[in-house]
């Protein structure tokens, strides 16, 4: 007869003699499974005739190619007021690759950017289908002085 284990605060507590390999994985281990491994870096802001051009460096350290990653992006002005909210389409992110994506946003001039926030993920797919917990697998950073890149 197999002994029962009790999960307490993401730790597995088993009676003496119970075999750990007979027990299910802890919820923390299951939560990270399937999330992508993507770093999005805000690399540069540059004024253009059509608005402010944002350059992102996207590093996909996982093997899966993403056919679609659509993010809800919010630009905040230095005073914290929302400047604009835009979809950001990072289509075609190859597996185990680093990619540069540039976008021109109409709205505040580049010098009116205080921070940029990924407010959510509208779509996230690989060739095999939708990816759950996509936002969990995305890390962010910014190389632009005084303009942070964050995620909700």
Protein Blocks (a to p, Z undefined) as FASTA:
>chain_A
ZZddddeehiacddehiafklpccdfklmmmgopacdddddfbdcddfklccdddddddf
bfbdcfbdcdddddddfkopafbdcdddfehiaehiacddddddedjdfklcfbdcdfbd
fbdcdfkbccehklmmpccddfbehiacddZZ
